[in-house]
Amino acid sequence: MASPRRSAFRARSSFNLTQPSMLVFSGGTAFNGVVEELKKLTTQVAHVLPVSDDGGSTAEIVRVLGGPAVGDIRSRCLRLSDESTSEALAVRTLLGYRLPLDAQHAKSEWYSIVEGEHSLWKGVSQPYRETIRTFLAYFQNEILRRATACFCFSNGSIGNFFFAGARIFFQSLDAAIFLFSRVSDIPTESLVLPVISSNDRLTLGCELWDGTIIRGQNEISHPCNGSMALIKKEFSSVPTLPSRIKRVFYMSSEGRNLLHEVFPKVNPAVLEQLNKVECVVYAMGSLFTSICPSLVLLGVGEVIASRSCPKVLLLNGSHDRETVGFSASDFVTAITDALNRTYGDPHNSLSNSPGDYINALVVPKDGRVRVDLESLATRGIFHVVCADSMHDPNLGILFEPKSLIQALADVIFEYKNTHPADVIDCH
């Protein structure tokens, strides 16, 4: 028999009452798996994504053309895109397509696509075809202008190439997102927001507790010994860090001074959304390279702490290189330190408590991250809800999407009428 809260959610959905608004901090991979299910709860979601990814084909675009990394943004846009018509599916397939791994085959297929001869164009009408090809051709022209850089198309994402062409043409990341959103027909109430709106290349750095400085998101999370990482390595094959991560920060991409820290400004649209949404979500994913880069920017902690609304952490089901040995309270501490900018410039630091930033946790059943209720309680966090999980042979324990969104709906809809409990509620 369904619990009362599940039945209540079904009733709300069937009567199509006002959808809750939320802002989600996430990277481009882990949360993608639940985006389709989230649409059934609400499309009023601001997806805040970092622009510091330097792995895979994104790294090749940044290496040759510069600019911010767009891979995570492109990935989320595709997940939100329309698929209700045959043409929408054709556009989604085209922009989601990856070229072969073999460099020569990839280059040959790329020319077939940019010249409009590839079978991927089947089902794409002339207006869409002309629009998309224009920016693919512009991207190609920019590559040719930098011929000495020898661009590698291996495993390249057509959506990334389109996105990069639009960004360079408009000289605006926001304009490129707007164009991509319209071409892929994303619901107008769904926002995809780069946490930093910039045309510049941004490099993520981290400082370990032993004083080590690591430069580059991929080097922090999935080091590849200097070669371009086309596919992320499984955690079991990645060497562990010499000590835990103390903080993440942004670094200059110029020169070789690894300690040259920079302080980019947060996208004003992110702060605007934080001030008005009904729920803030810290999604599952790479804690220090996907979530924290959006939290350490000036203004983010201030706004979140000021809000009276559900602030929900979706706990990872498995550990990765960044969180070896972490418990649930360690995740909370890392997020609190990032939002308080505890280990950055002391003049910009805050002293808010964990409960000011997080008031509920959703954890996966059978997850491998220890849920230490007593430690969470000392941090002012008492509301812990359990959702069903599933096992992926490569990624470990993941949330079952439907159960996760149901649990999130329970927290949002009942926030004002729910009192904290010191037990895990595995309803």
C-alpha positions, 0 to 999 in steps of 0.5 A, spaced: 500 500 500 502 506 498 504 511 503 499 517 504 505 522 502 506 518 495 498 518 494 498 526 496 504 527 490 500 523 485 494 527 487 497 533 486 500 531 479 494 528 477 490 535 478 496 539 475 497 544 481 502 549 481 509 546 480 514 547 485 520 551 483 527 549 485 534 550 484 539 545 483 547 545 484 550 539 480 555 537 475 553 534 468 553 527 469 550 524 475 544 528 476 542 527 468 539 520 470 534 523 474 532 529 469 527 526 465 523 523 472 524 530 475 520 533 469 514 529 471 514 533 478 516 540 475 519 544 469 520 550 474 528 548 475 534 552 475 540 548 473 546 551 475 552 548 472 560 549 473 564 551 467 571 548 469 570 541 466 577 540 462 576 533 460 574 529 454 572 533 447 571 539 452 578 539 453 580 539 446 575 545 444 578 549 450 585 547 448 584 550 441 579 555 442 579 557 449 573 559 453 569 556 458 568 549 458 561 547 455 560 540 456 556 539 462 551 545 460 550 542 453 549 535 456 544 538 461 540 542 455 540 535 451 536 532 457 531 537 458 530 538 450 523 536 447 522 529 444 515 529 443 515 529 435 520 526 430 523 532 428 525 534 436 528 527 436 532 528 430 535 534 433 536 531 439 540 525 436 544 530 432 546 534 437 547 528 442 552 525 437 559 523 438 564 522 433 568 515 432 574 514 437 579 513 431 581 520 429 581 519 421 574 516 421 572 522 426 574 527 422 571 524 415 565 523 419 565 530 421 566 533 414 560 529 412 556 532 418 558 539 417 557 539 409 550 536 410 551 530 407 550 525 413 544 521 415 544 524 421 540 530 418 534 526 416 528 528 419 531 535 420 527 540 417 530 546 412 530 552 418 533 547 423 538 544 418 540 551 416 541 554 423 545 548 426 549 548 420 551 555 420 554 554 427 557 548 425 560 551 419 562 557 424 566 552 429 569 549 423 572 556 420 575 557 427 578 551 427 581 552 420 584 559 423 588 556 428 590 550 423 597 550 427 593 547 433 591 541 430 584 540 432 583 532 434 575 530 432 576 524 436 570 522 440 567 529 439 560 531 441 556 535 435 553 539 441 559 541 444 561 544 437 555 547 435 555 550 442 562 553 441 561 555 435 555 559 437 559 562 443 564 564 439 560 568 434 555 571 439 561 572 444 556 570 449 555 564 453 548 566 455 547 567 448 549 560 446 545 557 451 539 561 449 540 559 442 541 552 444 535 552 448 531 554 443 534 549 437 533 543 442 526 546 445 527 546 452 521 548 456 521 556 457 521 555 465 527 551 465 533 554 466 540 552 464 545 557 468 553 557 468 555 559 475 560 564 472 557 567 465 564 568 462 567 568 455 574 566 458 577 559 460 577 558 467 581 552 471 579 549 477 584 548 482 584 544 489 588 544 495 589 538 499 590 538 507 597 536 506 599 542 502 599 539 495 596 544 490 592 540 484 591 544 477 585 542 473 578 539 474 580 532 470 587 532 474 583 532 481 577 527 479 580 523 473 587 524 472 590 521 466 597 521 466 597 527 461 593 524 455 586 526 453 581 522 457 576 521 452 572 516 457 572 517 465 576 512 468 572 507 473 574 509 481 577 503 482 583 504 477 584 511 479 590 512 484 587 515 491 589 522 493 595 523 498 590 526 502 583 529 503 581 535 499 581 542 503 578 547 498 577 548 491 578 555 488 579 558 481 586 559 478 589 563 472 590 559 466 595 563 464 603 562 465 605 556 469 604 560 476 600 554 479 598 558 485 595 564 482 588 564 484 583 568 481 576 570 484 571 570 478 564 573 480 558 569 480 552 569 475 547 574 477 542 570 474 544 564 479 543 569 485 536 572 482 534 564 482 536 563 489 532 568 492 526 566 489 525 558 488 522 554 493 527 549 494 535 548 493 538 542 492 545 539 492 545 534 487 549 527 487 555 527 483 563 529 484 563 533 491 569 537 490 569 538 482 562 538 480 558 541 486 563 545 490 565 550 484 558 553 484 558 554 492 565 557 493 563 564 489 562 570 493 554 571 494 552 564 494 553 562 501 550 569 503 543 568 499 542 560 501 543 562 509 538 567 508 532 563 505 527 559 509 526 553 504 528 546 504 535 545 502 536 538 500 543 534 499 542 528 495 547 523 498 552 519 493 551 512 493 558 510 493 565 513 494 569 516 489 577 519 488 574 525 492 571 522 497 574 516 500 572 514 507 567 520 507 561 519 511 554 523 510 556 528 515 563 529 512 559 531 505 555 536 509 562 539 512 565 540 505 559 543 503 558 548 509 566 550 508 565 551 501 559 556 502 562 559 508 569 560 504 572 557 510 579 556 507 579 562 502 580 569 503 579 570 511 576 577 509 570 574 505 569 568 509 562 566 513 561 563 519 554 560 518 552 553 521 551 547 517 543 547 518 543 554 515 545 551 508 542 544 509 536 542 513 534 535 509 538 529 506 535 524 501 540 518 501 540 511 497 538 505 500 544 500 501 548 506 499 556 505 501 556 512 504 555 511 512 549 515 514 552 518 521 545 520 524 549 523 531 554 527 527 549 530 523 544 532 529 550 535 532 550 539 525 543 541 526 541 536 521 535 531 523 531 530 517 534 524 513 529 520 508 531 514 504 530 513 497 530 506 493 537 505 489 539 501 484 546 498 482 550 500 476 556 495 474 561 501 473 558 507 477 556 503 483 550 505 487 545 510 484 538 513 486 532 509 483 530 516 479 522 515 480 523 514 488 528 519 488 524 524 485 518 522 490 522 523 496 524 530 494 517 531 492 515 529 500 520 534 502 518 540 498 511 539 499 511 538 506 516 542 509 512 547 512 508 542 516 514 537 518 518 537 524 525 534 524 526 527 526 532 523 528 531 517 525 531 515 517 525 515 514 525 509 509 518 509 507 
